[in-house]
Amino acid sequence: MGGALRDYRLVFVAPDKGQTAVGDYAQDLVDALRPHFGEVVEERTAGPGLDTVADIRAHRARVRELVASGPAGRTLVHAELSTGVMPTFWAVQGLTGVPVTATIHDPPQGLWFLARPRFIAGSRLLTHGIHYPLRPLSRAIEGRVHGARTLIALTETGRRSIERTYPRTTTAYIPHLVRERPTIAPAQERPKAVGFFGFVYRGKGFEQIAQIREQLPDDILIRVAGRGTEDLPRADGIEILGGVDGAAEDAFFESVRAIVLPYGKRHFYAETYPASGVVAHAMAYRTPVVCTGYGSLAELTPDEGVLTVPPPADPAQGVAAGLAAETAALVNDDVRLTRLGSNADRTRAERSPARTAEAFVAVWENLIGKTGR
């Protein structure tokens, strides 16, 4: 069915670029999707907790206008859903007469905070006082909204969690897009340093950097970059860079031989199975990754340029010792660095924006073929 979407309008609903990692992912995806459609129109929103009730209603009305003005029988709606971004979820609720799909970034649920407009988001007490005890209701409401729609996960573990939670839906797994980045020096030729990268929030493991530092050889430097990292404590052998973009991001990755991910439980409401945008970033720069085998990270293998560290036999020991030992061994082994970097490079090509767009198009062509529109 190649080219079946050439006369379709895609209504793309997502957080705007710069509004969390999901907004950045959405921008890369929608840019890659444009050549496959006759027309792509966007409804972009703010990040978590920034919208008023009026804003949410306006987004909802706008999506309906975009659907109504599209070509009859040749309009498709897709939403990028994440934990606390209300407008993207409610904007596609109740849409009928048009195929609707969604990417679930924090499986199994698309939206964990169903009722968190700006006036509630300003209070942790209100946010969790409302949503934590009403988790079963929230999940039931979301199940009714999704109905029999097609939901896309960025990990196979996430796909299976959606399938278990919402058995009426059709699920698909499309690996996290790896964005295009400059080709930099191979890992084995970079300085003897390792990086910690990404947004600072629960579950990312930044609080374990000091423990890992203590157990790494002194000649291996730790460099830390990402939004929010500028507030982390400083110590000998640890460089804190803060947010990096553009050439500064290129330089950061070219200054480390591997990225370390000491991830743990991200969401105290329940287990979630998101894909790691940091792993995708590392792949974009042909950089090996050493990570915990937590959640969806357990899927990753050396064939993708990733080493996963199993949990310790004694949970009280934590993961810092295992991560430090595996990291030190890798950084000092040029043969392994070369092999893992090459595998990351191959995976980068396999998950490029163009290849990812093709995978989404295949899902939509199959959906259209089944529904007849």
N, C-alpha and C positions, 0 to 999 in steps of 0.2 A: 504493500500500500504506500510505497514511496511517494511523497508529495501530496498525500491526501489532505494535508492541512493548509495547502497553499491558498485556498480561498476562505480560510477561517479567520475569525477575530479571536485572539487570546486576551482575556481580561485577567491581568496578573495582579494579585493582591498580596502585599508584603510590607514589612517595615522598610523604611527608606535606608539608603546607603548611609553608613555611619551609625545607624541605630542598632547597636549590638552586632555581634558576628553574623546573626541571621540576616540582617539588612545587607551586609557586605556580600554574603553568599547569594542572596536574592539578586543583587545587581549583576554579579558575574553570570548567573543563570539566565536572567531575562535578556541580557545582551547576546548570549549564545543562542537563544531561542528565536530571535527576530527573523533570521533567514528562512525559518521553517513555516512561517505564518504569513498570510496576506496582510495582517495588521496585528500589532500588539499595543494594547492600551493598558496603562498602569494606574493602580490606586495604591499609593504608598502612605504609610502611617508613621507615627512617632514610635518611640520605644516603650518599654514596660512602664505602666503607671503614669504616663504623661498625658493621656487623653481624658477629656471631660465626657460626661454622658452625651452632651450635644455633639462633640467631635465624633463619637462612636455612631450616633445616628446619621451624621453627615456622610461618613464613610459608607455606611450601609446604603443610604439613598443613592450615593454616587455609583456604587457597583451596580445597582439595579438600573440606573440610567445607561450605563455602559453596555449592559446586557440587552436592554430594550432597543437601543439604537444600533445594535450589531446586526449582521446579516441573519435573517431568519433561518434557523436550522443549522447555522454554521458559526456558532459562537461557543467558546469553551472557557470555563472559569477555573483558575488555579490559585490556591492560597498557600502561603508559607506561614505555618503556625508554630509559635513558640510559647514558652511557659506563661509569660505575663502580658503578652501583647493582645489586648482585647479586640481592637477593631478588626483585625484580620479574620478572627473567628466569627464574630457576630455579623460581619459584612456578608458572609456567604451562608449564614444560617437561613434555612427556609427557601432558598432559591430552588425553583422548579422549572421544568421545561428546557433545561440546559445542562450539559455535563459539567459536574463540579468535582475537582480533585484537590488534594492538599498534601503538602509535605509536612510530616510530623517531626519536628526537630528535637523534641524531648519525649520520646515514646515512653509509655503507651498513650499518654494524653497529648492532645495538641495544645490545649490551654488549661493550665492548672489553677489559675485564678480567674474564675468566670465573672466575678463581680468586684473588680478592683480599678475603678476609675480614679482620677487624680485625687479626689478628696478622701478616698479610702487608702490609696497607696501611700499617703503621707504618714500613716500610722501603722506600725508593725502590729500593734495590739488588735486593731480592727482587721487588718489583712488576714492574720492567722486565726483570729477569733472567729471570723466568718468562714474561712475556707477549710481550716484543718478539721473541725468536727463534721463538716458537710462534704467530706471527700466522696462517700458513696453516692450522694445526690449529684455531685459535680460530674462524676464519671457516668452516671445514668443519663444526665442531660446531654453530655457530649455524645454518648452513644446514639441518642435520638437525633441529634443534629447531623451526625455522620451518616446514619442510616446505612444504605448499601453502597455508599460512595467508594471510590478508589483512593486509598491512602498510601503514601509513599514514605518509606523510612530510608535513612542513609546508612544503616547497618542491618545486617541480617538478624542480629539479636533484637534490635528494635522492631523489625518487621514481625518477628514471631510474637513479641509482647503485644503489639497492636492486634494481631490475629487472635490471640487468646482473649484479649479484653473486649474487642468489638468483633465478634465472629460473623456478623452480617456483612462487614466490609470486605472489599477485595484489597489485598495488600501487595505491594511491590517493593523490592530493594534496589536502590540505585546508589552506588557508593558516592560519598561526599566529593563534590567537585574539587579538583586541584587547579587553582588559578595559575595563570601564566606569570612567570617571574624570570628575571635575567638569569642566564647560566653563569654560575660562579665557580670558583675553584672546587675541585672534588674534596670530599671530607678529609681524606688522608693527607692532604696538603695544607690544611688549615692549622692555625695555632692550637696548642694543647689546652683546649678549654671546652666546657660544656655549657649549654644554655637552658634557661627556664623562660618560657615565653607564653604570653596570653593575658587575657583579662584576669584581674584578681577578684575571685569570689569563692563562695563555699565549694569545697570539693576539689579545688585545683591543686591543693597540696603545697602552696607556697610557704606555709608555716613549717614545712619539713626541710627547707633549704639549709638551715643552720645545722641540723643533724647530719644531713648528707655531706655538708662541708667538712665536718669533723672527721668523717670516715673516708674522705677522698685523699689521695696523696697531695702534698703541698704544691707539686708542680702542675696540677690541673686546676685552672682557674674556673670559677663559676661566673657567668654573665647572665643578668636577669633583665628582661625587656617586656614591655606591655603596659597597657593602660592600668593605672593603679599601683604598679610596682614601685613607683617613686616613693611611696609611703612605707615600704618594707624596711625593716631594720638593716643596718649596714654592718659589715664585719670584714676582717682581713680575708682576702682570697675571694671576696664576693663583690662584683661590680654591679651596681644598680643603675640602669639606663632610663627607666621610665618608658613612655610610649615612643615607638619608632614607626616611621612611615617612609615610603619611597626609598631614596638612597640610603637612609639610616637603617631601614629594615634590611636591605640588601647587605649592608656592611655588618650588621649584627649576625646574620646567618653565615657570612663568610668568615666570621671570627670564632666560630664554634665547630667542633667535630661531631657533636651529637646534641639532640634535644632530650631533656629528661622530663618525664611526666609522672609525678608522684600522686596521681589522682586517687580519690576515694569517693565515698558516698556524697553526691552533690545535693540531693533533695531529701529533706527529712520527712516529707509527706509519704514517699514510697520510693522504690527503686525506679530509676529512669535509665534509659539506654540511648543517650545521644551519641552521634558521631563526634569525633574530636576535630575541631577546626584547626587546632595546633598541629596535629599529625598531618593534616592536609597541607598546612603551611610548610612544614618541614619537607614533605615530599616535593613541593614546588621548588625548593632549593636543593634538592638531591641530598638531604641531610638525614642520616640515620636517627632513629628514635629509641630510647630506652624507657619503658613505662611499666606501671603496675598492670597486672592482669585483671583489672576491675571492670565490670560491666561489659560494654561493647568492645573495650580495648582487648579483651581476651580473644577476639576474632583475629587480631592482627598477627602477622607472621614475618619471619625474616625474608620471605619471598617478596614482601612489600617494603622492606627496609626497616622493620620494627622488631625489637627484642622485648618480649614481655617477661616480667619477673613474677614468679608465683608468690602467693602470700606465704609468710613464714609459718613454720609448724607451730610456733608459739605466738598467737596474735598480740600478746603484750609487747613483743619485740618491735612491732611496727615494720614498715617497709623500707625505712631509710638504709639499713645495713645491706639488704639485698640489692637495692638500686645502686648504692655506692660501689659495691663490689662489681656488679655487671658493667657499670659505666666505666670504671677504671680499667677493667680488662679490655673493653672495646676501644677506648681512646688510645691505648697503647698497642693496638694490633692493627697494623696497616692493611693486612690481608682482609680481615673482617670488615674494616671500614670501607675498603674498596668494593667488596661484594655487596654490602648493605646499601652503600650509596648508589651503586649501579641498579640494584633492585628498586630503590626509591625512584630513580630516574625513569625506569620502565613503567612503574605504576603512575608516575606523573603523566606520562603520555596516554596511558590507558584511561585515566580519569580527567582528561583535559576538559575545558568548557565545551568544546565542540562534541566530544564523545559523550559527555553527560547530557547535553541537549538531545542528542540522538536517542539516548536511552529513554528520556522523558517522552519524546515524540513517539517512540515505539509503544509505550504504555497508552498514550492518547489515541493512536491509530487503532490499537486493539479495542479500546473502549468504544470508539466511534463505530467500529465494525460490529460490535455486539449490540449497541443500542440503535444503530441505524441512523444516527445523527451526530 
